[in-house]
Amino acid sequence: MEHEKRWAIVSLASIPLVMTLGNSMLIPVLPTIEKKLKISSFQVSMIITVYSIVAIILIPIAGYLSDRLGRKAVIIPSLIITAIGGVISGWAGWKMDNPYWIILIGRTLQGVGAAGAAPIVMPLVGDMFNSDSEVSKNLGIIETSNTLGKVLSPILGAVLAGFIWFLPFFAIPVFCIISIILMIFLVKSPKKKENPLPFKEFLQAIKAIFRKDSKWLFAIFFIGCILMFVLFGVLFYLSDLLEKKHEIEGIKKGFFLAVPLASLCIASYITGKKIDKNKVLMKWLIVISTGLLGGTVLANSFFSNIWVTTGLFFVGGIGIGIALPSLDALITEGIEKEERGTITSIYSSMRFIGVALGPPIVALLIKGSDNIMFYVLGGSCAVALLISLTGIHPPKNDEEGVES
């Protein structure tokens, strides 16, 4: 049984890995796409943003459906839709003279698929284990897979685009097919113990959760949003900086972008292993890590050396890597299984809002001054720190969950 669950976790971990590759793999390619399609920085940032906007809207619906129909019944069709979107975007880049809008349509479909795939993994892990410490440890593995995707994506994206600029779009369906096969054969959804609540009673249960736990839930929602906003804003800025100011392109650029993501991945894995079910520790890790991230972002306003910039972002990546598994564990362990898919999907939507806002806002800010961008991102981290201090109040005995 334990052997089966280990393989199930490996299979589930492939999904955030694929979804992250499907988005982050394009970041090092954006300046190339901008040149090939003769579009503006803001327009090219929309290739990332449109994916996230669609996901934001549909994730709560996917979460609700997963609570009613089952997790696998939502995840597998979503992976198929993601694969179709990748084929459409790749075909447009290959065959069309003016492919921009068709690429956006393909990315929109990928956003639909992303809504029903990666966000549903978190509640499924929560369903599979009864022990909070097991849930925390395995969510750490899932978050590590997510961040591993972020580490690999700039390198893989740069390598593929080095052959043909639209090749990263075609790589996504291949990864999706692998995840679909793993899901079908290696993941067994836990049996439902009882029939789901009728829709009216389900809505009342969700409202009751927000009446009781709104303070800490909204705190986690907003912190997750801010962390993703800062991460994708930094990645967009670094990609633009490397190519336009330092003329660093291709695989070398991919390795530069992978530096802060590697620290994020390592920190995420270690944190997931260590936090167990200690919710007080989770809260203070979030406080310290958001402060660390904000400090490194603001420090960048004093330096222009690319090695110093990359080094500071490496430290900032540690901050994000410490915070994310703690946020995941708090929200998954604090909600009952019947409503877990819906509540965690709202959290995933908030994270996607951050992903959607990061690139276009940074694209607009760096037209004026890099320092203004650093102040905005650093200020956002200060807000996250304040929210974590005032909004998350876990009990000292971990049996009660998180209190408001």
C-alpha positions as CSV (number, residue, x, y, z in Angstrom):
1,M,0.0,0.0,0.0
2,E,2.8,2.4,0.9
3,H,4.6,1.5,-2.3
4,E,1.4,2.3,-4.3
5,K,1.1,5.7,-2.6
6,R,4.7,6.6,-3.3
7,W,4.1,6.0,-7.0
8,A,0.9,7.9,-6.8
9,I,2.7,10.9,-5.3
10,V,5.3,10.7,-8.1
11,S,2.5,10.7,-10.6
12,L,0.7,13.6,-9.0
13,A,4.0,15.5,-8.7
14,S,4.3,15.3,-12.5
15,I,1.2,17.5,-12.9
16,P,2.5,20.7,-11.3
17,L,5.8,20.0,-13.0
18,V,4.1,19.9,-16.4
19,M,1.9,22.9,-15.7
20,T,4.9,24.9,-14.6
21,L,6.9,23.9,-17.6
22,G,3.9,24.9,-19.8
23,N,4.0,28.5,-18.5
24,S,7.5,29.2,-17.2
25,M,9.2,27.6,-20.1
26,L,8.1,30.5,-22.3
27,I,9.7,33.2,-20.0
28,P,13.2,33.0,-21.6
29,V,11.6,32.9,-25.0
30,L,9.5,36.0,-24.6
31,P,12.1,38.5,-26.0
32,T,12.6,36.2,-29.0
33,I,8.8,36.0,-29.6
34,E,8.6,39.7,-29.3
35,K,11.2,40.1,-32.1
36,K,9.7,37.4,-34.3
37,L,6.2,38.6,-34.1
38,K,7.1,42.3,-34.0
39,I,5.0,43.0,-30.9
40,S,5.5,45.1,-27.8
41,S,6.8,43.9,-24.4
42,F,3.3,44.3,-23.0
43,Q,1.8,42.2,-25.8
44,V,4.3,39.5,-25.3
45,S,3.7,39.5,-21.6
46,M,0.1,38.6,-22.3
47,I,1.2,35.2,-23.6
48,I,1.8,34.4,-19.9
49,T,-1.0,36.5,-18.5
50,V,-3.9,35.2,-20.6
51,Y,-3.1,31.6,-19.5
52,S,-3.3,32.8,-15.9
53,I,-6.5,34.9,-16.3
54,V,-8.5,32.0,-17.7
55,A,-7.2,29.7,-14.9
56,I,-8.2,32.3,-12.3
57,I,-11.8,32.3,-13.4
58,L,-12.1,28.5,-13.9
59,I,-10.1,27.1,-10.9
60,P,-13.0,27.5,-8.4
61,I,-15.4,25.8,-10.8
62,A,-12.8,22.9,-11.2
63,G,-12.4,22.7,-7.5
64,Y,-16.2,22.4,-7.0
65,L,-16.5,19.8,-9.7
66,S,-13.6,17.8,-8.2
67,D,-15.5,17.7,-4.8
68,R,-18.6,16.4,-6.6
69,L,-17.3,14.2,-9.4
70,G,-13.9,13.1,-8.1
71,R,-10.4,14.4,-8.5
72,K,-9.2,12.2,-11.4
73,A,-12.4,12.9,-13.4
74,V,-11.4,16.5,-13.5
75,I,-7.6,16.2,-13.8
76,I,-7.4,13.9,-16.8
77,P,-9.7,15.8,-19.2
78,S,-7.9,19.0,-18.1
79,L,-4.5,17.6,-19.1
80,I,-6.0,16.7,-22.5
81,I,-7.3,20.3,-23.0
82,T,-3.8,21.6,-22.1
83,A,-2.2,19.4,-24.7
84,I,-4.6,20.6,-27.4
85,G,-3.8,24.2,-26.5
86,G,-0.1,23.6,-26.9
87,V,-0.7,22.0,-30.3
88,I,-2.7,25.1,-31.5
89,S,-0.1,27.6,-30.3
90,G,2.7,25.6,-31.8
91,W,0.9,25.1,-35.1
92,A,0.2,28.9,-35.3
93,G,3.8,29.8,-34.8
94,W,4.9,27.2,-37.4
95,K,2.4,27.8,-40.2
96,M,1.0,31.3,-39.9
97,D,2.5,34.7,-40.9
98,N,0.7,36.6,-38.1
99,P,0.2,34.0,-35.4
100,Y,-0.1,36.2,-32.3
101,W,-3.9,36.0,-31.8
102,I,-4.1,32.2,-32.5
103,I,-1.2,31.7,-30.0
104,L,-3.3,33.5,-27.5
105,I,-6.3,31.3,-28.2
106,G,-4.0,28.2,-27.7
107,R,-2.7,29.7,-24.4
108,T,-6.3,30.4,-23.4
109,L,-7.1,26.7,-23.8
110,Q,-4.0,25.8,-21.8
111,G,-5.3,28.1,-19.1
112,V,-8.6,26.1,-19.1
113,G,-6.6,22.9,-18.7
114,A,-4.4,24.3,-16.0
115,A,-7.4,25.3,-14.0
116,G,-8.5,21.7,-13.7
117,A,-5.1,20.0,-13.3
118,A,-2.5,21.4,-10.9
119,P,-4.9,23.0,-8.4
120,I,-6.7,19.7,-7.9
121,V,-3.5,17.9,-6.9
122,M,-3.4,19.6,-3.5
123,P,-6.8,18.4,-2.2
124,L,-6.2,15.0,-3.7
125,V,-3.0,14.6,-1.6
126,G,-5.0,15.8,1.4
127,D,-7.6,13.0,0.7
128,M,-5.0,10.3,0.4
129,F,-3.4,10.7,3.9
130,N,-5.1,10.9,7.3
131,S,-2.0,12.2,9.2
132,D,-1.3,15.9,9.1
133,S,2.4,15.3,9.1
134,E,2.1,12.9,6.1
135,V,0.0,15.6,4.3
136,S,2.6,18.3,5.0
137,K,5.5,16.0,3.8
138,N,3.8,15.0,0.6
139,L,2.6,18.6,-0.2
140,G,6.2,19.6,0.2
141,I,7.1,17.0,-2.5
142,I,4.3,18.4,-4.7
143,E,5.5,22.0,-4.2
144,T,9.1,20.9,-4.8
145,S,8.0,19.4,-8.1
146,N,6.3,22.7,-9.0
147,T,9.5,24.6,-8.2
148,L,11.6,22.0,-10.0
149,G,9.5,22.7,-13.1
150,K,10.4,26.4,-12.6
151,V,14.1,25.5,-12.4
152,L,14.1,23.3,-15.5
153,S,11.8,25.5,-17.5
154,P,14.1,28.4,-18.4
155,I,16.9,26.0,-19.4
156,L,14.6,23.7,-21.4
157,G,12.7,26.6,-23.0
158,A,16.0,28.2,-24.1
159,V,17.3,24.9,-25.5
160,L,14.1,24.2,-27.4
161,A,13.8,27.7,-28.7
162,G,17.4,27.5,-29.8
163,F,16.3,25.1,-32.5
164,I,13.0,26.7,-33.4
165,W,11.4,29.5,-31.4
166,F,7.9,27.9,-31.3
167,L,9.2,24.4,-30.3
168,P,8.4,25.0,-26.5
169,F,4.7,25.1,-27.4
170,F,4.9,21.6,-29.0
171,A,6.8,20.2,-26.0
172,I,3.8,20.8,-23.7
173,P,1.5,18.1,-25.3
174,V,4.3,15.5,-24.9
175,F,4.6,16.2,-21.2
176,C,0.8,16.2,-20.8
177,I,0.6,12.7,-22.4
178,I,3.2,11.4,-19.9
179,S,1.2,12.8,-16.9
180,I,-2.1,11.3,-18.3
181,I,-0.6,7.8,-18.5
182,L,0.8,8.1,-15.0
183,M,-2.6,9.3,-13.6
184,I,-4.6,6.5,-15.3
185,F,-2.4,3.7,-14.1
186,L,-0.8,4.8,-10.9
187,V,-3.2,7.0,-9.0
188,K,-6.3,5.6,-7.3
189,S,-8.7,8.2,-5.9
190,P,-9.7,7.5,-2.3
191,K,-13.2,6.0,-2.1
192,K,-16.0,8.4,-1.2
193,K,-17.3,7.5,2.2
194,E,-20.7,9.1,1.6
195,N,-22.7,11.0,-1.1
196,P,-21.7,14.6,-1.6
197,L,-23.8,17.3,0.0
198,P,-26.6,18.7,-2.2
199,F,-25.5,22.0,-3.8
200,K,-27.5,24.2,-1.4
201,E,-26.1,22.5,1.7
202,F,-22.6,22.6,0.1
203,L,-22.9,26.4,-0.4
204,Q,-24.0,26.8,3.2
205,A,-21.0,24.8,4.3
206,I,-18.6,27.0,2.3
207,K,-20.3,30.1,3.7
208,A,-19.9,28.7,7.2
209,I,-16.2,28.1,6.6
210,F,-15.7,31.7,5.5
211,R,-17.7,33.1,8.5
212,K,-15.6,31.1,10.9
213,D,-12.1,31.2,9.2
214,S,-12.2,34.2,6.8
215,K,-9.3,36.1,8.5
216,W,-6.7,33.4,8.2
217,L,-8.0,32.1,4.8
218,F,-7.9,35.5,3.2
219,A,-4.4,36.1,4.8
220,I,-3.1,32.9,3.1
221,F,-4.9,33.8,-0.2
222,F,-3.3,37.2,-0.4
223,I,0.2,36.1,0.7
224,G,0.1,33.3,-2.0
225,C,-0.9,36.0,-4.6
226,I,1.8,38.4,-3.6
227,L,4.6,35.7,-3.7
228,M,3.6,34.6,-7.2
229,F,3.4,38.3,-8.3
230,V,6.9,39.0,-7.1
231,L,8.3,35.7,-8.5
232,F,6.9,36.1,-12.0
233,G,7.7,39.8,-12.0
234,V,11.3,39.1,-11.1
235,L,11.6,36.4,-13.7
236,F,10.2,38.7,-16.4
237,Y,12.5,41.5,-15.3
238,L,15.6,39.2,-15.2
239,S,14.8,37.7,-18.6
240,D,14.4,41.2,-20.1
241,L,17.6,42.5,-18.4
242,L,19.8,39.6,-19.5
243,E,18.9,39.8,-23.1
244,K,18.5,43.6,-23.7
245,K,21.1,45.0,-21.4
246,H,23.7,42.3,-21.1
247,E,23.1,40.4,-24.4
248,I,23.0,37.1,-22.6
249,E,20.8,34.7,-24.6
250,G,20.0,31.0,-25.2
251,I,21.1,28.3,-22.7
252,K,23.4,30.7,-20.8
253,K,20.3,32.9,-20.1
254,G,18.3,29.9,-19.1
255,F,20.9,29.0,-16.4
256,F,20.9,32.6,-15.1
257,L,17.1,32.4,-14.7
258,A,17.3,29.0,-13.1
259,V,19.5,30.3,-10.2
260,P,16.8,31.9,-8.1
261,L,14.4,29.0,-9.0
262,A,16.9,26.4,-7.9
263,S,17.2,28.0,-4.4
264,L,13.3,28.1,-4.3
265,C,13.2,24.4,-5.2
266,I,15.7,23.3,-2.5
267,A,14.2,25.4,0.2
268,S,10.7,24.1,-0.7
269,Y,11.8,20.5,-0.4
270,I,13.6,21.0,2.9
271,T,10.7,23.0,4.4
272,G,8.1,20.4,3.4
273,K,10.2,17.7,5.1
274,K,10.7,19.7,8.3
275,I,7.4,21.5,9.1
276,D,5.6,18.3,10.1
277,K,2.2,19.6,11.5
278,N,3.6,22.5,13.5
279,K,1.4,25.3,12.5
280,V,3.1,27.9,14.8
281,L,6.4,27.1,13.0
282,M,4.6,27.5,9.6
283,K,3.4,31.0,10.6
284,W,6.8,32.2,11.6
285,L,8.5,30.7,8.6
286,I,6.0,32.7,6.4
287,V,6.8,35.9,8.4
288,I,10.6,35.5,8.1
289,S,10.6,34.3,4.5
290,T,8.4,37.2,3.2
291,G,10.7,39.6,5.1
292,L,13.8,38.0,3.5
293,L,12.2,38.2,0.0
294,G,11.3,41.9,0.4
295,G,14.8,42.7,1.7
296,T,16.6,41.1,-1.2
297,V,14.2,42.8,-3.8
298,L,14.8,46.2,-2.2
299,A,18.6,45.6,-2.0
300,N,18.6,45.2,-5.8
301,S,17.8,48.9,-6.2
302,F,21.4,49.7,-5.0
303,F,23.2,47.5,-7.5
304,S,23.5,47.1,-11.3
305,N,26.0,44.2,-11.5
306,I,24.3,41.2,-13.0
307,W,26.1,38.8,-10.7
308,V,24.9,40.7,-7.6
309,T,21.4,40.9,-9.0
310,T,21.3,37.2,-9.6
311,G,22.8,36.4,-6.2
312,L,20.2,38.5,-4.4
313,F,17.4,36.9,-6.4
314,F,18.9,33.5,-5.3
315,V,18.4,34.5,-1.7
316,G,14.9,35.8,-2.5
317,G,14.1,32.4,-4.0
318,I,14.9,30.8,-0.6
319,G,12.3,33.1,0.9
320,I,9.6,32.0,-1.5
321,G,10.6,28.3,-1.2
322,I,10.2,28.4,2.6
323,A,6.8,30.2,2.5
324,L,4.9,28.1,-0.2
325,P,4.9,24.7,1.5
326,S,3.9,26.3,4.8
327,L,0.9,28.1,3.1
328,D,-0.1,24.8,1.3
329,A,0.0,22.8,4.5
330,L,-2.0,25.4,6.5
331,I,-4.8,25.6,4.1
332,T,-5.0,21.9,3.2
333,E,-4.9,20.7,6.8
334,G,-7.3,23.4,8.1
335,I,-10.2,22.4,5.8
336,E,-12.4,19.3,5.9
337,K,-12.2,16.9,2.9
338,E,-15.7,17.7,1.7
339,E,-14.9,21.4,1.0
340,R,-11.2,21.0,0.5
341,G,-11.2,21.0,-3.3
342,T,-13.2,24.3,-3.5
343,I,-11.3,26.2,-0.8
344,T,-7.8,25.1,-2.1
345,S,-8.9,26.0,-5.6
346,I,-9.7,29.6,-4.5
347,Y,-6.2,29.7,-3.0
348,S,-4.8,28.4,-6.3
349,S,-6.8,31.1,-8.2
350,M,-5.2,33.8,-6.0
351,R,-1.7,32.4,-6.8
352,F,-2.6,32.6,-10.5
353,I,-3.7,36.2,-10.1
354,G,-0.1,36.9,-8.9
355,V,1.3,35.0,-11.9
356,A,-1.0,37.0,-14.3
357,L,-0.1,40.4,-12.8
358,G,3.6,40.0,-12.4
359,P,4.9,40.2,-16.1
360,P,2.6,43.0,-17.4
361,I,3.0,45.3,-14.4
362,V,6.8,44.8,-14.4
363,A,6.8,45.4,-18.2
364,L,5.1,48.8,-17.6
365,L,7.2,49.7,-14.5
366,I,10.6,49.1,-16.2
367,K,9.7,51.6,-18.9
368,G,10.1,54.3,-16.3
369,S,12.7,53.1,-13.8
370,D,14.0,49.8,-12.5
371,N,14.1,51.2,-9.0
372,I,10.4,52.0,-9.0
373,M,9.8,48.4,-9.9
374,F,12.0,47.2,-7.0
375,Y,10.1,49.5,-4.6
376,V,6.7,48.2,-5.8
377,L,7.8,44.5,-5.5
378,G,9.5,45.2,-2.1
379,G,6.5,47.0,-0.8
380,S,4.3,44.1,-1.9
381,C,6.5,41.8,0.3
382,A,6.1,44.2,3.2
383,V,2.3,43.9,2.8
384,A,2.6,40.1,2.8
385,L,4.7,40.2,6.0
386,L,2.2,42.4,7.7
387,I,-0.7,40.1,6.6
388,S,1.1,37.1,7.9
389,L,1.7,38.7,11.3
390,T,-1.8,39.9,11.8
391,G,-3.9,37.4,9.9
392,I,-2.5,34.0,10.8
393,H,-2.9,32.9,14.4
394,P,-2.4,29.1,14.8
395,P,-3.1,27.6,18.2
396,K,-0.1,26.4,20.2
397,N,-1.6,22.9,20.3
398,D,-1.9,21.8,16.7
399,E,-5.1,19.8,17.2
400,E,-7.5,22.7,16.5
401,G,-6.3,23.8,13.1
402,V,-5.7,27.4,12.4
403,E,-7.6,30.1,14.2
404,S,-8.7,33.5,13.1
